[in-house]
């Protein structure tokens, strides 16, 4: 019997947060609030998370991302 396991990082777009200026591409655009998390997979099905949630703001033009500090 062969058991296939691994990990997969899943990304989630939580919507726009506002219009901001990007220092990388020098454009002002509606930035996206993104979240990603790594999951343990068994037969390509995510079973349980193996990392915490990581949140960041991302420029939709050049994909530059800035990490959102975690609340205390």
trRosetta pair geometry for C-beta under 8 A, 3 or more apart (Angstrom, degrees):
i j d omega theta_ij theta_ji phi_ij phi_ji
3 42 7.4 -34 -175 -153 95 91
3 43 7.8 -80 -158 -55 60 85
4 42 7.4 126 86 -165 61 45
4 43 5.5 94 65 -93 99 50
4 44 7.0 2 111 -29 124 77
5 40 7.1 -5 -173 -180 105 89
5 41 6.3 164 -156 89 56 61
5 42 5.2 -14 -105 -103 90 63
5 43 7.8 -22 -79 -26 57 46
6 40 7.9 169 96 -157 28 53
6 41 5.2 -13 66 58 72 107
7 38 5.5 15 176 179 119 105
7 39 6.6 160 -156 81 69 42
7 40 5.9 -42 -100 -103 77 43
7 41 6.2 163 -106 7 19 92
7 50 6.4 -73 -121 37 120 140
8 38 7.2 163 83 -152 32 63
8 39 5.4 -21 63 60 82 94
8 41 5.1 57 -5 -40 109 132
8 44 8.0 71 -46 -151 141 56
8 46 6.1 -99 58 -82 121 97
9 36 5.6 22 177 179 101 116
9 37 7.2 171 -150 86 64 28
9 38 4.9 -34 -94 -95 75 75
9 39 7.7 161 -93 15 26 73
10 36 6.6 171 85 -148 42 70
10 37 5.9 -18 57 62 89 78
10 38 7.8 155 13 -101 70 27
10 39 6.1 23 -5 -4 113 119
10 46 6.8 -16 -36 -80 136 154
11 34 6.4 -17 -167 -170 99 111
11 35 7.3 148 -157 81 52 47
11 36 4.8 -25 -99 -95 67 98
12 34 7.0 148 78 -160 50 61
12 35 4.7 -19 61 64 100 97
12 36 7.2 170 16 -82 71 46
13 32 5.6 -48 -144 -172 99 125
13 33 7.6 108 -168 74 56 56
13 34 5.9 -33 -106 -104 55 76
14 32 7.8 128 50 175 63 77
14 33 4.4 -60 72 99 106 102
14 34 6.7 180 12 -96 89 21
14 35 5.8 63 -32 -8 119 109
14 55 8.0 -14 9 -135 146 105
15 32 7.3 -175 113 -146 18 69
15 33 5.9 1 66 41 62 105
16 30 4.5 -16 -145 168 137 110
16 31 6.7 123 -151 75 75 42
16 32 6.0 -56 -96 -97 58 53
16 33 7.2 138 -141 0 10 86
17 20 8.0 8 87 -21 98 120
17 31 5.6 -36 49 84 97 94
17 32 7.4 111 1 -157 90 11
17 33 4.8 95 -45 -47 115 107
17 57 6.4 -76 36 -119 144 110
18 30 7.1 -151 125 -138 14 65
18 31 6.6 -4 65 39 58 97
19 28 5.8 44 170 167 99 97
19 29 6.7 -133 -141 132 75 12
19 30 5.6 -42 -88 -84 69 58
19 31 7.5 146 -120 -1 20 81
20 28 6.9 -154 105 -144 22 71
20 29 7.5 -30 57 62 60 52
20 31 4.9 -4 30 -21 116 129
20 57 7.5 32 32 159 158 139
20 59 7.8 -109 82 -95 104 86
21 26 7.8 -7 -174 -148 91 39
21 27 7.6 -178 -145 97 56 28
21 28 4.9 -33 -91 -92 67 85
22 25 4.9 16 101 44 129 86
22 26 6.8 -82 83 -29 79 15
22 27 5.5 5 38 55 111 70
22 28 7.5 -175 5 -86 75 33
22 29 7.0 -6 -16 27 117 99
22 31 8.0 145 -68 -85 99 108
22 59 4.3 52 -97 -107 140 147
22 61 6.8 -152 23 50 159 116
22 62 6.4 158 151 31 153 118
22 64 5.8 133 -157 48 117 135
23 26 7.4 23 -153 -74 24 58
23 64 7.8 -142 57 145 71 167
24 59 6.9 -162 49 27 116 159
24 62 5.2 -146 105 95 121 154
24 64 4.3 158 16 -64 148 150
25 59 6.5 169 23 145 122 151
25 61 5.2 -144 91 104 165 123
25 62 3.9 178 -45 -30 129 135
25 64 7.0 -159 -9 -9 97 124
27 59 7.5 117 68 -168 102 124
27 61 5.2 31 60 19 148 167
27 62 7.8 147 28 -15 118 105
29 59 6.5 92 60 -157 120 80
29 60 5.7 -119 133 45 138 99
29 61 5.6 144 -2 -25 160 111
30 60 6.8 11 76 3 71 134
31 57 5.0 25 156 -179 133 103
31 58 6.5 155 -167 70 85 37
31 59 6.0 -47 -112 -92 90 47
31 60 7.0 -167 -119 -17 37 85
32 57 7.2 150 76 -158 45 56
32 58 4.9 -26 64 63 97 94
32 60 5.8 97 -18 -67 110 95
33 55 7.1 -4 -177 -169 87 103
33 57 6.2 -31 -100 -102 58 69
33 68 7.8 29 -144 -47 90 146
34 55 7.1 160 87 -153 50 55
34 56 5.5 -21 65 67 97 78
34 57 7.4 145 18 -112 84 18
34 58 5.0 25 -5 -4 131 124
34 65 7.2 -62 48 -127 133 120
35 53 5.6 -15 -166 -169 112 104
35 54 6.9 148 -156 76 57 47
35 55 5.1 -20 -99 -99 81 74
35 56 7.9 156 -86 22 38 64
36 53 7.7 145 73 -155 31 58
36 54 5.4 -23 62 62 80 100
37 49 5.4 -39 166 -132 122 120
37 51 6.0 -175 -158 79 64 88
37 52 7.2 -100 -121 130 94 22
37 53 5.3 -38 -76 -101 110 60
37 54 7.1 165 -76 16 56 77
38 49 7.0 105 80 -158 49 72
38 50 5.4 -56 106 64 97 91
38 51 4.2 53 40 18 101 120
39 46 3.8 8 137 -144 153 107
39 47 7.0 150 171 41 101 51
39 48 6.8 165 -153 88 82 23
39 49 5.4 -58 -99 -100 71 51
39 50 6.5 128 -138 7 19 86
40 46 7.4 109 71 -153 42 59
40 47 5.2 -48 92 54 91 103
40 48 5.5 2 42 59 109 73
40 49 7.7 146 6 -145 79 5
40 50 5.0 95 -42 -41 91 119
41 44 5.7 9 169 -129 129 19
41 45 6.1 146 -156 63 82 31
41 46 5.5 -47 -94 -88 82 45
41 47 6.5 150 -119 -3 26 88
42 45 5.9 -34 68 59 67 88
42 47 5.1 42 7 -44 106 133
49 52 7.7 87 148 -91 130 23
51 54 7.5 -13 135 -25 118 105
54 67 7.3 -58 -176 -131 95 99
55 67 7.5 99 86 -160 54 61
55 68 4.4 -40 106 46 101 124
55 70 8.0 125 36 -87 108 70
56 65 4.6 41 144 179 138 108
56 66 6.0 165 -164 80 92 36
56 67 4.9 -51 -100 -102 99 41
56 68 5.7 -162 -97 -8 34 82
57 65 6.8 159 80 -153 43 61
57 66 5.0 -11 56 58 94 94
57 68 6.4 100 -24 -61 84 97
58 63 6.2 -14 -172 -151 108 50
58 64 7.1 163 -150 82 59 41
58 65 4.6 -19 -97 -98 83 85
58 66 7.9 -174 -75 21 42 63
59 62 5.3 8 99 48 128 79
59 63 6.4 -86 72 -29 80 8
59 64 4.5 25 21 48 122 87
59 65 7.6 -132 13 -67 73 44
60 63 7.8 25 -142 -74 19 53
